[in-house]
Structure formats: C-alpha cells, structure tokens
C-alpha cells in the first residue's frame, strides 16, 4: 500500500492507494530513420527551418512537408545516415554543428519507426540556388522548398510529434540560439518556392 498525505494545510486527510506495478515496455523499432532540420536565414535575415515538399515521384505523402533525411541502412549510425541522405537530397549544401535533439518513436499500421532528429546550421548554400538530388530512378524526391518560421514549422502535422522547435528547456533554447548565430542566409529561386502552406 502507498500512503499519501495531503499537502493542503487546511485538510487533515490521509489516503491510501494500491501500489500498481507497471512492467517496462521496450520500444523496438522495425524501421530506423534520421532527419535533419536545417536552420537558415531568409532574405530579410530572419531565421527559420528549411522545409522541402515531396514530389509526385514519391510513394507516400506527395506534396507533404519534409526535412532532408530518410531510412537508415542496417547497422548505419544515425548521424552518418542523416549526412548521407542530406548529400543525396541537397547537393551543394554544407552544414555545421549537427546536434541530436530528439528521438521520436511512432507506430503506424503495426510498424514501429524510430526517427532520430537532428538540427544543424546552414554553413554554405549552393552558388546558384537550391538543387534537389535524384533517387535511384533518377527522379527528384522533392520539388519545392521554403524557409519556414519556427512557429509555423511547429504547426505542420507531418513533422514528428515530439519535435520542439524552440526547445522546452533552457538547454534546448541554447542549442537553437547557437545554431541561429551560425546560420547563413539561403536564397531560394522563385520557381521552387513552396507557397501552399500560406507562409510568407
């Protein structure tokens, strides 16, 4: 039995509750993914996160918001896998201070997926606009991009539920502040700007 004494000084109450033992549940992922949220500055110098739009060549979530990243290979380190995916999807982009900020477990249709979430500052962008890499079929995985404010980024349902763009803790906010200071501006050509989210 657990004995619980009320902390209210106006109540002289003692209650007893049955002690309930919970067996720890281990989340074993069937699929391991890694994503990198790239912090950069827009033309006005305001910071945001680079969001990509999935192209019609993808099997799922066509037109949905996405970060660079993807499914890891067997035994692949999440950070190395995230860097590999970034190199494939956004050639010409260079990042600095890649920092793991969260691990988001998710179960959908009986499949356990664990996404390792990183944030990084844009160190260098391509000289002539943003370019998208090609998948194994020679087609682009993404078709458009935008620099989305932290507040708007949080509203996009496609992103992991545990994602905290400004950090709930002082440590999390310190990471964001540091990455914003390191971030370089990224100018995205009009032809690939994504406007469907109504973000200006």
C-alpha positions as CSV (number, residue, x, y, z in Angstrom):
1,X,0.0,0.0,0.0
2,X,1.1,3.6,-0.7
3,X,0.3,6.1,2.0
4,X,-0.4,9.6,0.5
5,X,-0.7,12.5,2.9
6,X,-2.4,15.6,1.5
7,X,-0.1,18.7,1.3
8,X,-3.1,21.1,1.8
9,X,-2.7,22.6,5.3
10,X,-6.4,23.1,5.6
11,X,-7.1,19.4,5.2
12,X,-6.0,16.8,7.7
13,X,-6.6,13.8,5.3
14,X,-4.7,10.6,4.9
15,X,-5.5,8.5,1.9
16,X,-4.2,5.1,0.9
17,X,-3.8,3.9,-2.7
18,X,-3.0,0.5,-4.1
19,X,0.6,0.3,-5.4
20,X,0.4,-0.6,-9.1
21,X,3.5,-2.2,-10.7
22,X,4.0,-1.5,-14.4
23,X,6.2,-3.7,-16.5
24,X,8.6,-1.5,-18.6
25,X,7.8,-1.7,-22.3
26,X,10.8,-1.6,-24.6
27,X,10.2,0.1,-27.9
28,X,11.9,-2.0,-30.6
29,X,11.9,-0.2,-34.0
30,X,11.3,-2.1,-37.2
31,X,12.5,0.9,-39.1
32,X,15.1,3.5,-38.1
33,X,15.1,6.9,-39.7
34,X,17.1,10.1,-39.3
35,X,16.1,13.7,-40.2
36,X,18.0,17.0,-40.1
37,X,16.2,20.3,-39.6
38,X,18.4,22.9,-41.3
39,X,18.3,26.3,-39.7
40,X,19.0,29.1,-42.1
41,X,18.2,32.8,-42.7
42,X,15.8,34.2,-45.3
43,X,16.5,37.3,-47.4
44,X,15.3,39.5,-44.5
45,X,17.7,37.8,-42.1
46,X,15.0,36.1,-40.1
47,X,15.8,32.5,-39.0
48,X,13.7,29.5,-39.9
49,X,13.8,25.9,-40.8
50,X,14.2,24.6,-44.4
51,X,11.1,22.6,-45.4
52,X,11.0,20.5,-48.5
53,X,8.0,19.5,-50.5
54,X,7.7,15.8,-51.5
55,X,7.4,15.4,-55.3
56,X,4.9,13.3,-57.3
57,X,7.6,10.7,-57.7
58,X,7.3,9.6,-54.1
59,X,5.1,6.8,-53.0
60,X,3.7,8.5,-49.8
61,X,2.7,11.9,-48.7
62,X,3.0,13.6,-52.1
63,X,3.0,17.4,-51.6
64,X,3.7,17.0,-47.9
65,X,6.3,18.9,-45.9
66,X,9.5,17.1,-45.2
67,X,13.1,17.6,-43.9
68,X,16.1,16.1,-45.5
69,X,16.8,12.6,-44.3
70,X,15.4,9.1,-44.7
71,X,15.6,5.4,-43.8
72,X,18.9,4.2,-42.5
73,X,20.7,1.1,-43.7
74,X,21.2,-1.9,-41.5
75,X,23.6,-1.0,-38.7
76,X,24.1,2.5,-40.0
77,X,24.9,5.2,-37.5
78,X,22.0,7.8,-37.4
79,X,24.3,10.8,-37.8
80,X,26.2,9.3,-40.7
81,X,23.0,8.2,-42.3
82,X,21.5,11.6,-42.0
83,X,24.6,13.2,-43.6
84,X,24.4,10.6,-46.4
85,X,20.8,11.4,-47.1
86,X,21.4,15.2,-47.0
87,X,24.2,14.8,-49.5
88,X,21.9,12.9,-51.8
89,X,18.9,15.1,-51.5
90,X,20.5,18.6,-51.3
91,X,23.8,18.6,-53.2
92,X,25.9,21.7,-52.6
93,X,24.6,22.3,-49.1
94,X,27.1,22.4,-46.2
95,X,26.0,22.2,-42.5
96,X,27.7,22.9,-39.2
97,X,27.1,21.9,-35.6
98,X,24.8,19.0,-36.3
99,X,23.2,18.2,-33.0
100,X,20.8,15.5,-32.0
101,X,17.8,17.0,-30.3
102,X,15.2,14.2,-30.1
103,X,14.2,10.6,-30.7
104,X,10.6,10.2,-31.8
105,X,9.0,6.7,-31.6
106,X,6.0,6.1,-33.8
107,X,3.8,3.1,-34.5
108,X,1.6,3.1,-37.6
109,X,-0.1,0.1,-39.2
110,X,1.7,-2.2,-36.8
111,X,5.2,-0.9,-37.8
112,X,7.4,0.7,-35.2
113,X,9.5,3.5,-36.5
114,X,12.1,5.5,-34.6
115,X,13.2,8.8,-36.0
116,X,16.4,10.4,-34.8
117,X,16.0,14.1,-35.1
118,X,19.0,16.5,-35.6
119,X,19.2,20.2,-36.0
120,X,22.0,21.9,-37.8
121,X,23.0,25.4,-39.1
122,X,23.4,26.1,-42.7
123,X,27.1,26.8,-43.3
124,X,27.1,27.2,-47.0
125,X,24.5,27.1,-49.7
126,X,24.8,26.3,-53.4
127,X,26.1,29.2,-55.6
128,X,23.2,29.1,-58.0
129,X,20.0,28.4,-56.0
130,X,18.9,25.2,-54.3
131,X,19.2,21.9,-56.1
132,X,17.5,18.7,-55.4
133,X,19.2,15.3,-55.7
134,X,17.8,12.3,-57.5
135,X,16.6,9.0,-56.2
136,X,17.6,5.6,-57.6
137,X,15.2,6.1,-60.5
138,X,16.8,9.4,-61.5
139,X,13.8,11.4,-60.2
140,X,13.7,14.1,-57.7
141,X,12.3,13.2,-54.2
142,X,11.5,16.9,-53.6
143,X,10.1,19.5,-55.9
144,X,10.0,22.7,-53.9
145,X,11.3,24.4,-50.7
146,X,10.6,27.2,-48.3
147,X,12.2,28.7,-45.2
148,X,9.5,28.3,-42.6
149,X,9.4,30.2,-39.3
150,X,9.8,28.2,-36.1
151,X,6.2,29.0,-35.1
152,X,4.8,27.8,-38.5
153,X,7.1,24.8,-38.6
154,X,5.5,23.5,-35.4
155,X,2.1,23.5,-36.9
156,X,2.9,21.2,-39.8
157,X,1.4,17.8,-38.9
158,X,3.8,15.8,-40.9
159,X,6.7,16.5,-38.6
160,X,7.4,14.2,-35.6
161,X,5.1,14.8,-32.7
162,X,7.9,15.2,-30.1
163,X,9.7,17.9,-32.1
164,X,10.2,21.1,-30.2
165,X,11.5,23.8,-32.5
166,X,12.5,26.2,-29.7
167,X,13.3,23.7,-27.1
168,X,11.2,23.3,-23.9
169,X,14.3,23.6,-21.7
170,X,17.0,26.2,-21.3
171,X,19.5,23.8,-22.9
172,X,17.2,23.3,-25.9
173,X,16.8,27.1,-26.4
174,X,20.6,27.5,-26.0
175,X,21.1,25.0,-28.9
176,X,18.6,26.9,-31.1
177,X,20.2,30.2,-30.3
178,X,23.7,28.9,-31.1
179,X,22.6,27.4,-34.4
180,X,20.8,30.7,-35.4
181,X,24.0,32.6,-34.8
182,X,25.9,30.2,-37.1
183,X,23.3,30.0,-39.8
184,X,23.9,31.6,-43.2
185,X,21.2,33.0,-45.5
186,X,19.7,30.8,-48.2
187,X,18.1,32.4,-51.2
188,X,15.6,30.0,-52.9
189,X,14.7,30.7,-56.5
190,X,11.1,31.6,-57.1
191,X,10.4,28.6,-59.3
192,X,10.9,26.2,-56.4
193,X,9.4,28.3,-53.6
194,X,6.5,26.4,-51.9
195,X,3.5,28.6,-51.1
196,X,0.8,26.0,-50.4
197,X,1.2,26.5,-46.7
198,X,0.3,30.1,-46.9
199,X,3.5,31.1,-45.3
200,X,5.1,34.5,-46.2
